[in-house]
């Protein structure tokens, strides 16, 4: 079975970009916007006031709670951005390996 043109283009693209996309700092920078949107949505939901108990907690323990929320938000951003980008890298690498095996099996059968 021959590779399609999309599969060939993916192989070429991944060979060029796989080392660059594996770096942790690069993964953090790529995943940062989505992770930030995720945390902003959580914080907006928390401060929206629809959950009365959360509003009471903010009013009684505002300074320490804000610090804890800030640290938790930063932790979520870092974890989510790195984890999601590493997962995408692993999925691309697996696809690359499968296509390479398919390509080599096609060449050996010819």
BATOR-876888 format. One record per atom (N, C-alpha, C, O): atom name; x, y, z; residue in one letter. Coordinates in steps of 0.001 Angstrom, whole numbers, plus 524288, in hexadecimal, padded with zeros to 5 digits. Each point is the difference from the previous one (the first is absolute). Example, Ala and Ser with C-alpha at 12.3 -4.5 7.8 and 13.67 -1.06 7.14 Angstrom:
site/xx/yy/zz/code
N/83386/7E9C6/81E78/A
CA/7FC86/804A6/80000/A
C/80384/804B0/80000/A
O/8040C/7FFED/80299/A
N/7FA96/8042D/7FA97/S
CA/80334/804A6/8003C/S
C/7FCFE/80442/802DA/S
O/801FD/80454/800A9/S
***
This chain:
site/xx/yy/zz/code
N/8034A/7FB67/80000/X
CA/7FCB6/80499/80000/X
C/80378/804D9/80000/X
O/80364/80096/8035C/X
N/7FBC3/802CA/7F8F6/X
CA/80321/804B6/7FF7F/X
C/7FE17/80446/803A8/X
O/7FB7A/8001E/801A0/X
N/8081A/80356/7FF96/X
CA/7FE9F/8046E/80356/X
C/7FD4A/80436/7FCC6/X
O/8014A/800D8/7FB71/X
N/7FAFF/801BE/806F5/X
CA/7FD5C/8044E/7FD51/X
C/80387/804D0/80016/X
O/803F9/8001A/802B5/X
N/7FA85/803D8/7FA50/X
CA/80333/804C1/7FFD5/X
C/7FFED/802C9/8054E/X
O/803E6/8025E/80185/X
N/7F7B8/7FD61/8014D/X
CA/7FFC7/80257/80534/X
C/803B6/7FD41/803C0/X
O/80297/80286/8032C/X
N/7FDA8/7F85D/7FC75/X
CA/8037E/7FD0C/80362/X
C/805B5/80125/7FEB4/X
O/80340/8006B/80384/X
N/7FDF5/80014/7F786/X
CA/8055A/8015D/7FE6E/X
C/80178/8056D/801F7/X
O/80457/800D0/801E8/X
N/7F803/802ED/7FD9E/X
CA/80108/8054F/801EB/X
C/800B7/80009/805E7/X
O/8034D/802D7/80208/X
N/7F99A/7FA00/800BD/X
CA/80098/7FFB8/805A9/X
C/8055D/7FDE0/80173/X
O/80288/80207/8038D/X
N/7FF36/7F9EB/7F9BE/X
CA/80529/7FDC0/80119/X
C/8043E/80416/7FF36/X
O/80374/80095/8034C/X
N/7FC51/80238/7F865/X
CA/803E4/8040D/7FEEF/X
C/7FFCD/80447/8042C/X
O/80413/801A5/801F5/X
N/7F73C/8002A/7FF6A/X
CA/7FF6A/8042A/803E2/X
C/801FC/7FE39/80551/X
O/802B1/802EC/802B5/X
N/7FBFA/7F845/7FEC8/X
CA/80181/7FE22/8052F/X
C/805DD/7FF1B/8005F/X
O/8024A/800E0/80424/X
N/80033/7FD67/7F7A1/X
CA/805AE/7FF5F/80006/X
C/802B7/8053B/800D5/X
O/80416/80039/80287/X
N/7F9B5/803F1/7FB66/X
CA/80242/80536/800AC/X
C/7FEF6/80239/8056F/X
O/8035E/802AB/80229/X
N/7F811/7FC4E/80017/X
CA/7FE55/802B4/804BF/X
C/80006/7FCBE/804FA/X
O/7FEE8/8021F/8042C/X
N/80242/7F8F4/7FB96/X
CA/7FF61/7FCB4/804A4/X
C/803B2/8017A/8046A/X
O/7FE63/7FFF6/80487/X
N/8067E/80156/7FA56/X
CA/803A5/8016D/8042B/X
C/7FE97/80544/8026E/X
O/8006B/800BA/804BC/X
N/7FDEC/802E6/7F7F9/X
CA/7FE91/8052C/801F3/X
C/7FB2C/7FFC9/8037F/X
O/7FFB4/802C9/803E9/X
N/7FC94/7F9F6/7FAB6/X
CA/7FB24/7FFA4/802F7/X
C/80085/7FCBC/804F2/X
O/7FC68/7FFEC/80331/X
N/807E6/7FD6F/7FD83/X
CA/800C0/7FCC7/804AC/X
C/80203/80333/804A3/X
O/7FF8C/7FE40/80475/X
N/8029E/80647/7FAA1/X
CA/80239/80335/8042C/X
C/7FBB2/801E4/803A9/X
O/7FBE3/801C4/7FE3F/X
N/80519/7FDD9/806DD/X
CA/7FC19/80168/803F5/X
C/7FE81/805C4/7FFC2/X
O/7FB6A/80156/8008E/X
N/8086C/80213/7FEA0/X
CA/7FEC4/80597/7FFC8/X
C/7FC8E/80133/7FB53/X
O/7FC5E/8031F/80068/X
N/804B4/7FA80/7FB49/X
CA/7FCD3/800B7/7FB4B/X
C/7FA73/7FDF6/800EC/X
O/7FC32/8027A/7FE6A/X
N/8035E/7F900/80427/X
CA/7FADB/7FDD6/80131/X
C/7FCF9/8039F/8039C/X
O/7FB47/800AC/7FF65/X
N/80772/801A9/8045A/X
CA/7FD78/803AC/8038E/X
C/7FDFC/804C4/7FD03/X
O/7FBA2/801C4/800F7/X
N/8076F/8004C/7FB7D/X
CA/7FE72/804A6/7FD19/X
C/7FB7C/7FEE7/7FC41/X
O/7FCA3/8035B/7FF3D/X
N/8033F/7F80F/7FE74/X
CA/7FBCB/7FEB0/7FC65/X
C/7FAED/7FEFE/802F6/X
O/7FBD1/801A0/7FE47/X
N/8048C/7FBB9/80624/X
CA/7FB55/7FEA0/802FC/X
C/7FE0D/8043E/80396/X
O/7FBB3/7FF94/8021D/X
N/80758/8047F/7FEA2/X
CA/7FEA3/80428/803B1/X
C/7FADB/802C0/7FED6/X
O/7FCFC/800D2/803A7/X
N/801CE/800A9/7F785/X
CA/7FB0D/802BA/7FF0A/X
C/7FB2C/7FCCC/80176/X
O/7FC60/80210/80265/X
N/8038C/7F902/7FC37/X
CA/7FB7A/7FCC0/8013D/X
C/7FF89/7FF24/805DC/X
O/7FBB1/8001F/80223/X
N/808AB/7FF06/80075/X
CA/7FFF4/7FF3A/805AA/X
C/7FE35/804EF/802CA/X
O/7FD30/7FFB5/803E3/X
N/8046B/804CB/7FA28/X
CA/7FE62/804EE/80265/X
C/7FA26/800D2/7FF64/X
O/7FD6B/801C0/803A8/X
N/8007F/7FD0A/7F7DD/X
CA/7FA56/80067/7FF2E/X
C/7FD22/7FC5A/803C2/X
O/7FBF3/80168/8022C/X
N/80625/7F9FC/7FE8F/X
CA/7FDB6/7FC2E/8038D/X
C/7FFCD/80225/8059D/X
O/7FBF7/7FF9C/80296/X
N/80850/8029E/7FF44/X
CA/80036/8021B/80556/X
C/7FCA0/804E1/80083/X
O/7FD6E/800B6/80401/X
N/80283/802A0/7F818/X
CA/7FCB4/804B0/80030/X
C/7FA3E/7FE6E/8005E/X
O/7FCFE/80278/802D3/X
N/8017E/7F97E/7FA5E/X
CA/7FA9B/7FE25/80053/X
C/7FEBB/7FDF7/80575/X
O/7FBBC/800EF/80204/X
N/807EF/7FC4E/8005D/X
CA/7FF35/7FE16/8055C/X
C/7FF85/80495/803C3/X
O/7FC77/80014/80343/X
N/8070A/803BB/7FC56/X
CA/7FFD7/8047F/8038B/X
C/7FB1B/8034E/7FF29/X
O/7FDAE/801EA/803C0/X
N/800C4/7FEBF/7F75A/X
CA/7FB34/802E9/7FEF3/X
C/7FB5A/7FD48/8027D/X
O/7FC9E/80283/80252/X
N/80340/7F865/7FD2E/X
CA/7FBCC/7FCF0/80251/X
C/80017/80083/805F4/X
O/7FBE4/8004C/8027C/X
N/808BD/7FFCF/7FFC1/X
CA/8008C/8006A/805AE/X
C/7FE36/8055B/801FC/X
O/7FD55/8005D/803FC/X
N/80425/803C9/7F936/X
CA/7FEC6/8054C/801BC/X
C/7FACA/80212/7FDF3/X
O/7FE8E/80469/80143/X
N/7FEA1/7F895/7FBA9/X
CA/7FB17/801D6/7FDBF/X
C/7FBB9/800C9/80417/X
O/7FC69/80318/7FF2D/X
N/803F1/7FA30/80522/X
CA/7FC42/800C5/8042D/X
C/7FB5E/7FC58/7FFE6/X
O/7FC87/8007A/8034B/X
N/8034C/7FBE9/7F912/X
CA/7FB87/7FC75/7FFCD/X
C/80047/7FBEE/80450/X
O/7FBFB/7FDED/801A0/X
N/808B7/800E8/8003D/X
CA/8009A/7FC3C/8043D/X
C/800D7/80315/80508/X
O/8043C/80216/800EC/X
N/7F7CB/7FE2E/80240/X
CA/7FFF6/80366/804A0/X
C/8042D/7FE81/803F6/X
O/80236/8036C/8028E/X
N/7FEE7/7F79C/7FE01/X
CA/803F6/7FE66/803C4/X
C/8056A/80204/7FE6E/X
O/8030B/801A7/80356/X
N/7FE24/7FE37/7F799/X
CA/80506/80213/7FE2A/X
C/80057/805D5/80111/X
O/80426/801F4/80173/X
N/7F795/800D4/7FDDB/X
CA/7FFE7/8059A/80118/X
C/800F0/80103/805D1/X
O/802D9/8039F/80163/X
N/7FACF/7F93F/801FD/X
CA/800DB/8008E/8059C/X
C/805B5/7FEF2/8015F/X
O/80237/802BA/80349/X
N/8002F/7F967/7FA49/X
CA/8057F/7FEC6/8010F/X
C/8038F/80479/7FE4D/X
O/803CA/80141/802B1/X
N/7FB05/80120/7F8E8/X
CA/80321/8046B/7FE2E/X
C/7FFA9/80481/803D7/X
O/803EE/80286/80126/X
N/7F766/7FE80/800D7/X
CA/7FF3C/8045C/80393/X
C/8029A/7FF22/80545/X
O/801C3/803C5/80268/X
N/7FE8A/7F76B/7FF78/X
CA/8023E/7FF07/80524/X
C/805E9/7FF38/7FFE5/X
O/802AC/80182/803B3/X
N/7FF5D/7FC39/7F83E/X
CA/8059A/7FECC/7FFC7/X
C/80267/8023A/7FB0A/X
O/802AB/7FD2D/7FD29/X
N/7FC7A/807A8/801C4/X
CA/8015D/80223/7FAE4/X
C/805D7/7FFEF/7FED6/X
O/80182/7FE55/7FBC0/X
N/801DB/80368/807D5/X
CA/8058D/80077/7FEA0/X
C/80290/7FAAF/7FF46/X
O/802C6/7FF35/7FC28/X
N/7FC63/7FD2D/80765/X
CA/8027F/7FADF/7FF7D/X
C/7FD88/7FCDC/7FB93/X
O/802B6/7FD1C/7FD47/X
N/7F836/8036F/801FF/X
CA/7FD55/7FD1C/7FBD9/X
C/801B2/801D5/7FA97/X
O/800AA/7FCD5/7FC72/X
N/80007/8083A/802F4/X
CA/801C4/8021D/7FAF4/X
C/80575/7FDF4/7FEBC/X
O/8011B/7FEA4/7FB85/X
N/8024B/80122/80863/X
CA/80543/7FDF8/7FF2A/X
C/7FFD6/7FA3B/7FE75/X
O/802BF/7FE5E/7FC68/X
N/7FA11/7FE93/80647/X
CA/7FF78/7FA74/7FEBA/X
C/7FDCF/7FF54/7FA7F/X
O/801DF/7FCAE/7FD11/X
N/7FA35/80667/8017D/X
CA/7FDC1/7FFAC/7FABD/X
C/803F9/80183/7FBD1/X
O/80022/7FDA5/7FBCF/X
N/80314/80641/80551/X
CA/80402/801AA/7FC4E/X
C/80408/7FBAC/7FF2E/X
O/8016E/7FECB/7FB92/X
N/8005F/7FEE9/808AD/X
CA/803CF/7FBC0/7FF98/X
C/7FD95/7FB4A/7FD3E/X
O/80283/7FD92/7FCB2/X
N/7F8A7/80124/804A3/X
CA/7FD5C/7FB9E/7FD6C/X
C/7FF41/80110/7FA32/X
O/800B3/7FC7E/7FCC9/X
N/7FDE2/80851/801D9/X
CA/7FF4F/8016B/7FA83/X
C/80507/7FF79/7FCEC/X
O/7FFFB/7FDFD/7FBA2/X
N/8044B/803C9/80698/X
CA/80512/7FF82/7FD60/X
C/80177/7FA42/7FF6A/X
O/801F8/7FE5E/7FBEE/X
N/7FD10/7FE9D/80823/X
CA/8011D/7FA66/7FFBB/X
C/7FCC8/7FD49/7FBD5/X
O/801FB/7FCAF/7FD22/X
N/7F90F/804BA/80289/X
CA/7FC96/7FDA8/7FC05/X
C/801DD/8017A/7FA8A/X
O/8001B/7FCB1/7FC83/X
N/80159/80830/802B6/X
CA/801D5/801C9/7FADE/X
C/804D6/7FCFD/7FE5C/X
O/8004B/7FE14/7FB9A/X
N/80381/8017E/807E8/X
CA/804DC/7FD53/7FEA5/X
C/7FEF6/7FA38/7FEF0/X
O/801C7/7FDE6/7FC0F/X
N/7FB5C/7FF8B/80770/X
CA/7FEF1/7FA71/7FF57/X
C/7FCE1/7FEF2/7FB12/X
O/80163/7FC8E/7FCF2/X
N/7FA6D/8065C/8023F/X
CA/7FC97/7FF18/7FB84/X
C/802DD/800F7/7FADD/X
O/7FF7F/7FCF0/7FC55/X
N/8037C/80748/80366/X
CA/8029E/80139/7FB10/X
C/80431/7FBF9/7FEB5/X
O/80053/7FE40/7FB89/X
N/802D7/80044/80836/X
CA/80415/7FC25/7FEEC/X
C/7FD9C/7FAA1/7FEFB/X
O/80195/7FD52/7FC55/X
N/7FAA8/80118/806D9/X
CA/7FDA8/7FAD8/7FF62/X
C/7FD3B/7FF81/7FAC0/X
O/8009E/7FC0E/7FD52/X
N/7FC62/807D6/80131/X
CA/7FD25/7FFA1/7FB0D/X
C/803AF/80000/7FB54/X
O/7FF0C/7FD35/7FC35/X
N/80518/805D6/803FD/X
CA/803A9/80018/7FBA2/X
C/80337/7FB04/7FFB7/X
O/80139/7FE24/7FBBD/X
N/80027/7FFAF/808C3/X
CA/802D2/7FAFF/7FFDB/X
C/7FC85/7FBAF/7FDE7/X
O/801CF/7FC90/7FD2A/X
N/7F943/80399/80437/X
CA/7FC50/7FC27/7FDF4/X
C/7FF95/8007B/7FA0E/X
O/8000B/7FC12/7FD3B/X
N/7FF8E/808B4/800D9/X
CA/7FFB7/800C6/7FA51/X
C/80509/7FE39/7FD5E/X
O/7FFDF/7FDBD/7FBC2/X
N/8049F/8034C/806CE/X
CA/804F8/7FE4C/7FDC3/X
C/80027/7FA0B/7FFB0/X
O/8019B/7FDD1/7FC07/X
N/7FCBC/7FF93/80822/X
CA/7FFF5/7FA4A/8000D/X
C/7FC5E/7FDCD/7FBCA/X
O/80148/7FC1E/7FD7A/X
N/7FA3C/80656/801C8/X
CA/7FC5B/7FE30/7FC01/X
C/8025A/800AB/7FA8A/X
O/7FF87/7FC85/7FCB8/X
N/802FD/807EE/8024E/X
CA/8028F/800D5/7FAF3/X
C/80476/7FC2A/7FF31/X
O/800BB/7FDFF/7FBB1/X
N/80240/800F9/8086D/X
CA/8045B/7FC54/7FF99/X
C/7FE00/7FA79/7FEE0/X
O/8024B/7FD2A/7FCDD/X
N/7F97B/80157/805AD/X
CA/7FDC1/7FADB/7FF04/X
C/7FE12/7FF96/7FA5E/X
O/800D6/7FC0B/7FD67/X
N/7FC97/8080F/800C2/X
CA/7FE2B/7FFFA/7FA93/X
C/8049D/7FFA6/7FC3E/X
O/7FFCA/7FD27/7FC22/X
N/80457/805B9/80501/X
CA/804B3/7FFE6/7FCC5/X
C/80255/7FA7C/7FFD4/X
O/80163/7FE0F/7FBD3/X
N/7FF06/7FF76/808BD/X
CA/80236/7FABE/80039/X
C/7FCA2/7FC19/7FCF2/X
O/80206/7FC99/7FD46/X
N/7F8D3/803F5/8033C/X
CA/7FC7C/7FC85/7FD22/X
C/80076/800C5/7FA1E/X
O/80001/7FC39/7FD07/X
N/80062/808AB/80151/X
CA/80084/8010A/7FA64/X
C/80542/7FE1F/7FDF1/X
O/80057/7FE0A/7FB9F/X
N/803C6/8028E/8078B/X
CA/8051D/7FE10/7FE61/X
C/7FFDF/7FA09/7FF69/X
O/80230/7FDDF/7FC49/X
N/7FB40/7FF77/80764/X
CA/7FF91/7FA49/7FFA3/X
C/7FCD8/7FE76/7FB30/X
O/80153/7FC3B/7FD52/X
N/7FA8E/806A7/8019A/X
CA/7FCC4/7FEF6/7FB65/X
C/80331/800DB/7FB03/X
O/7FF9D/7FCFD/7FC46/X
N/8037E/8071C/803BA/X
CA/80341/8013E/7FB79/X
C/80417/7FBC1/7FF0D/X
O/800EB/7FE66/7FB8F/X
N/80183/7FFD0/808AC/X
CA/8040B/7FBF5/7FF70/X
C/7FDA7/7FAB2/7FE89/X
O/80269/7FCF9/7FD25/X
N/7F8E7/801ED/804CF/X
CA/7FD8B/7FB0F/7FE8A/X
C/7FE54/80005/7FA46/X
O/8000E/7FBF4/7FD68/X
N/7FE75/808A5/800AA/X
CA/7FE95/80085/7FA81/X
C/804D0/7FF45/7FC8B/X
O/7FFB6/7FD78/7FBEC/X
N/804BF/804C4/805BB/X
CA/804CE/7FF74/7FCF0/X
C/801F9/7FA6A/7FFFF/X
O/801EC/7FE1D/7FC05/X
N/7FDA0/7FF39/80864/X
CA/801F8/7FAA4/80047/X
C/7FC8B/7FC25/7FD03/X
O/801DD/7FBF6/7FE2D/X
N/7F917/8054F/80155/X
CA/7FC82/7FC79/7FD1D/X
C/80077/800BB/7FA15/X
O/7FE5E/7FC9E/7FCFE/X
N/803D7/807C6/8015C/X
CA/80096/800F9/7FA53/X
C/8047D/7FD28/7FDB2/X
O/800FA/8006E/7FB50/X
***
